[in-house]
Amino acid sequence: MSKTARNSLNSSQIKEISEFGTIISVDIHTIEINGGGSARCMLAEIYS
């Protein structure tokens, strides 16, 4: 997930997610601000 998304989670949410795996977050601030999307949009954008 993006660092922005990670920073929006509270400690309870982080603990619960961490029970299923390691949280990996990347700084894609420039894309989020200028592109109007986030990690999901970068990976799953569908153009028709």
Stockholm file with secondary structure:
# STOCKHOLM 1.0

chainA/1-48         MSKTARNSLNSSQIKEISEFGTIISVDIHTIEINGGGSARCMLAEIYS
#=GR chainA/1-48 SS CBHHHHHTCCHHHHHHHHTTSCCCCBCCHHHHHHHSCCHHHHHHCCCC
#=GC SS_cons        CBHHHHHTCCHHHHHHHHTTSCCCCBCCHHHHHHHSCCHHHHHHCCCC
//
